[in-house]
Amino acid sequence: MPDDDKKDAQRFETLKDSVFRVGHIRRGSVTRRFMPCGKQPCRCHAMPPQLHGPYYQWTRKLRGKTVTVHLREQEAEHIQGWIENARKLDRIVADMEKLSLRVTERLLRLLKPA
């Protein structure tokens, strides 16, 4: 096995192993918002405004529709970690695809008649 093949095989195994270490995943994003209320004499309508919050929201797509869920701060922290895990998984899969493309191209060249 040439050096490139060996290195690629080892790298692919490393990537496969790293998939198992990712942990729980969620898609979407978490936002932290400060907002005004509807009561006119409130401090949030003063100049400068002192908005209410922070409020946390998790937003994602579900069957083509945007879904937003209001969260407590502790929930937002957990979900943010799971979202980061999903991004990490995406990076690993992208690396696996790139590596697989290189390896399979090399294999296809070997199959071509001389």
PyMOL commands that set and color helices and strands:
alter all, ss='L'
color gray80, all
select helices_A, chain A and resi 3-20+43-45+73-111
alter helices_A, ss='H'
color red, helices_A
select strands_A, chain A and resi 29-35+52-62+65-71
alter strands_A, ss='S'
color yellow, strands_A
deselect
rebuild
show_as cartoon
